[in-house]
Amino acid sequence: MKRIVLTAIIPVFAAVVLFFAGCGKSKTTADSSFKVVASFYPVYIIAKNVTGGVTGVSLSNMTPPVTGCLHDYSVTTDDMKKLEGANVFLANGTGMESFMDKITGRYPSMKIAELSKGIKLIKDSGGENPHVWVSAANAAVMTRNCASVLADADPSHAKEYRANAEEYAAKLEALDTEMKTALAPYRGRKIVTFHEAFPYFAAEFGFEIAAVVEREPGTEPSAKELAETIVLVRKSGIKVLFAEPQYPSVSAKAIARETGAAVFTLDPAVTGDDDRDAYISIMRRNLIALKEAFK
């Protein structure tokens, strides 16, 4: 009897094993995804809007969300691990990602796209300024560029990428119009900033950047540069200075003490919440800060 029972059990057991093996295979297929990696926060937020709700697409931000701008950033082992198996790497371009040669050398088959393509670049003392996303109008261009790249690389979801992009780009263009209308009375105002992140922002709203005190994050101006800026602020009658939330405002406070100018915050949207509308929220806070500064 025992032998009969064992013989009966073996086929049943084998069938169960095959069943779950088959389920496991199906799950692997279902879990396989089109992998997209963004270089840093503003590119990530754009891609988050373009890929939102698209089945089978995974999106990650290569650099930690508190990184800020990628000036002189060195990719880490953890960063490179995020690129393993990636189908597309989305970059800002215009020299922001100075580490690109390391990525292309290690992942030659991965598609790399620069979202700033087609945007008219502003040249300054450091060459072409890469902070294109700080303009909402430019961010809309980058959004459509992102959709085009992903649609070409993953044509089965092309319509979804393009629809998402148009929806988000429309929000950005509405934001741009809203800010231009609200800031129109202040066109021609001179501002002092502490990072070269705002040329596109200033151009969009008709501001003049009278001085950039700290040309790169983490660098302190020399005593001579600080003194020259203090003289400039006094002579020009500039009443407001704009520091950034990502970086210390020591220099801004020093100039404010010597000139009586007030210090406000302008955010270049290089860090923030993991939310699709984070960029729009940041720009609206910038609008409030500017209206408060110029009233």
C-alpha positions in Angstrom: 0.0 0.0 0.0 2.8 2.4 0.9 4.4 1.8 -2.5 1.1 2.5 -4.3 0.6 5.8 -2.4 4.2 6.9 -3.1 3.7 6.2 -6.8 0.6 8.3 -6.9 2.2 11.2 -5.0 5.2 11.5 -7.3 3.3 12.7 -10.4 1.2 15.1 -8.4 4.4 16.5 -6.7 6.1 16.9 -10.1 3.0 18.7 -11.6 3.0 21.1 -8.6 6.7 21.8 -9.1 6.2 22.4 -12.8 3.3 24.7 -12.1 5.2 26.9 -9.8 8.2 26.9 -12.0 6.0 28.1 -14.8 4.6 30.8 -12.6 8.1 31.9 -11.6 9.0 32.3 -15.3 5.9 34.3 -16.0 6.7 36.6 -13.1 10.2 37.2 -14.3 8.9 38.2 -17.7 6.2 40.5 -16.2 8.8 42.1 -13.9 11.3 42.8 -16.7 11.2 46.5 -17.4 12.5 49.3 -19.7 15.1 50.9 -17.4 15.6 54.7 -17.5 18.2 56.5 -15.4 18.4 60.3 -15.0 21.7 62.1 -14.3 20.4 64.4 -11.5 17.3 65.9 -9.8 15.9 68.3 -12.5 16.3 65.8 -15.2 14.7 63.1 -13.0 11.6 65.2 -12.3 11.1 65.8 -16.0 11.5 62.1 -16.7 9.1 61.3 -13.8 6.4 63.2 -15.5 7.1 61.7 -19.0 7.2 58.1 -17.7 4.4 58.4 -15.2 1.9 55.6 -15.4 3.7 53.8 -18.2 3.6 50.0 -17.5 7.0 48.2 -17.4 9.1 51.3 -17.1 11.5 51.9 -14.2 13.0 55.3 -13.5 15.8 56.1 -11.1 18.0 59.1 -10.3 21.7 58.2 -10.6 23.0 60.8 -8.1 21.7 61.3 -4.6 18.8 63.8 -4.5 20.8 66.2 -2.3 23.7 66.4 -4.8 22.7 69.7 -6.3 24.4 70.8 -9.5 27.0 68.3 -11.0 29.9 70.7 -11.2 33.1 68.6 -10.8 30.9 65.7 -9.6 32.7 62.3 -9.6 30.6 59.3 -10.2 30.6 56.7 -7.4 30.5 53.0 -7.4 26.8 53.2 -6.3 26.1 55.6 -9.2 27.6 53.2 -11.7 25.6 50.3 -10.2 22.4 52.1 -11.0 23.3 52.1 -14.7 23.6 48.3 -14.9 21.1 47.1 -17.4 19.8 50.6 -18.2 18.3 51.2 -21.6 18.5 55.0 -21.6 20.5 57.5 -19.6 19.0 61.0 -19.6 21.4 63.9 -19.1 21.1 67.6 -19.0 24.0 68.1 -21.4 25.9 71.3 -22.2 28.8 70.1 -20.1 26.8 69.7 -16.8 27.8 66.0 -16.7 31.6 66.3 -16.8 31.9 62.5 -16.1 30.2 61.4 -19.3 33.3 59.8 -20.7 33.4 57.3 -17.8 29.8 56.3 -18.5 30.1 55.9 -22.2 33.3 53.9 -21.8 31.7 51.4 -19.5 28.3 51.2 -21.1 28.8 51.7 -24.8 25.5 50.1 -25.8 23.4 52.3 -23.5 21.5 55.1 -25.2 22.5 58.5 -23.9 20.4 61.6 -24.5 21.0 65.2 -23.7 17.7 66.9 -23.0 19.0 70.5 -23.6 19.2 69.8 -27.3 17.8 72.7 -29.4 17.8 75.2 -26.6 19.6 78.5 -27.3 22.5 78.6 -24.9 23.7 81.6 -23.0 27.5 82.2 -22.9 29.2 83.6 -19.8 32.7 83.8 -18.4 32.8 80.0 -18.1 31.6 79.3 -21.6 28.1 77.9 -22.4 26.0 78.1 -19.3 24.4 74.6 -18.6 21.6 75.7 -16.2 18.9 75.6 -18.9 16.2 74.0 -16.8 15.9 77.0 -14.5 13.7 78.5 -17.2 10.2 77.0 -17.2 10.0 77.5 -21.0 13.3 75.6 -21.4 12.0 72.9 -19.1 9.1 72.4 -21.4 11.5 71.9 -24.4 13.4 69.4 -22.3 10.2 67.6 -21.5 9.4 67.1 -25.2 12.9 66.1 -25.9 12.7 63.4 -23.2 9.5 62.1 -24.7 11.1 61.9 -28.2 14.1 60.0 -26.8 12.0 57.5 -24.9 9.5 57.0 -27.8 12.3 56.1 -30.1 13.9 53.7 -27.6 10.6 52.2 -26.5 8.2 52.6 -29.4 5.5 50.3 -27.9 4.8 53.1 -25.3 5.5 56.1 -27.6 2.0 57.5 -27.5 2.0 57.4 -23.7 5.4 59.2 -23.4 4.3 61.9 -25.8 0.9 62.4 -24.2 2.5 62.7 -20.7 5.0 65.1 -22.1 2.4 67.3 -23.7 0.4 67.4 -20.4 3.5 68.4 -18.4 4.8 70.8 -20.9 1.5 72.6 -21.0 1.7 73.0 -17.2 5.2 74.4 -17.5 4.2 76.8 -20.3 1.2 78.0 -18.2 3.6 78.5 -15.2 5.9 80.5 -17.5 3.1 82.8 -18.6 1.9 83.2 -15.0 5.3 84.2 -13.8 5.9 86.6 -16.7 2.7 88.4 -16.1 3.3 88.7 -12.3 6.9 89.8 -12.8 6.3 92.2 -15.7 6.4 95.3 -13.4 9.9 94.4 -12.3 11.6 94.0 -15.7 15.0 95.6 -15.8 15.7 95.2 -12.1 19.2 94.3 -11.2 19.9 91.3 -9.0 23.0 89.8 -7.3 23.2 86.0 -7.2 25.7 83.6 -5.6 25.9 80.9 -8.3 25.8 81.0 -12.0 22.5 79.2 -12.1 20.2 82.0 -13.1 21.1 83.5 -16.5 18.2 81.7 -18.3 15.8 82.6 -15.4 16.9 86.3 -15.5 16.6 86.4 -19.3 13.1 85.0 -19.2 11.8 87.6 -16.8 13.9 90.6 -17.9 16.2 90.9 -14.9 19.8 92.0 -15.1 22.4 90.0 -13.2 24.6 92.7 -11.9 27.0 90.3 -10.2 27.6 86.7 -9.4 29.6 86.5 -6.2 30.4 82.8 -5.8 30.8 81.6 -9.4 30.8 77.9 -8.4 29.1 76.3 -5.4 31.4 75.8 -2.5 33.9 78.5 -3.6 34.3 81.6 -1.5 34.9 85.0 -3.2 38.2 86.7 -2.5 38.4 89.7 -0.3 38.8 91.8 -3.4 35.8 90.3 -5.1 33.7 90.8 -2.0 34.8 94.4 -1.7 34.1 95.1 -5.4 30.6 93.6 -5.0 29.9 95.8 -2.0 30.9 98.9 -3.9 28.7 97.7 -6.9 25.7 97.2 -4.7 26.1 100.5 -3.0 26.5 102.5 -6.3 23.7 100.7 -8.2 21.2 101.0 -5.4 20.5 97.2 -5.5 18.3 96.4 -2.5 18.1 92.7 -2.6 20.6 89.7 -2.8 19.5 86.2 -3.8 21.1 83.2 -2.1 20.3 79.6 -2.7 18.9 77.1 -0.2 21.4 74.4 -1.2 24.5 76.5 -0.3 25.8 78.6 2.6 24.8 82.3 2.5 27.9 83.6 4.4 28.9 85.9 1.6 25.4 87.2 1.0 25.1 88.0 4.7 28.4 89.8 4.7 27.4 92.0 1.7 24.0 92.6 3.3 25.6 93.9 6.5 27.8 96.3 4.6 25.2 97.6 2.2 21.8 97.3 4.0 20.5 95.1 1.2 18.1 92.3 2.1 18.8 88.6 1.5 16.1 86.5 -0.2 16.2 82.9 -1.5 16.0 81.8 -5.1 16.0 78.0 -5.7 17.5 76.6 -8.9 15.5 73.4 -8.5 18.5 71.1 -8.1 17.2 69.4 -5.0 13.6 68.8 -3.8 10.8 66.4 -3.1 10.2 63.2 -5.0 7.0 64.6 -6.5 5.9 65.2 -10.1 5.0 68.8 -9.4 8.1 69.6 -7.3 9.7 71.8 -10.0 6.5 73.8 -10.4 6.2 74.2 -6.6 9.8 75.4 -6.4 9.2 78.0 -9.2 6.1 79.3 -7.5 8.0 79.8 -4.3 10.6 81.7 -6.4 7.8 83.9 -7.7 6.6 84.7 -4.2 10.2 85.5 -3.1 10.7 87.9 -6.0 7.5 89.7 -5.5 8.3 90.1 -1.8 11.8 91.3 -2.6 10.7 93.9 -5.2 7.6 95.2 -3.5 
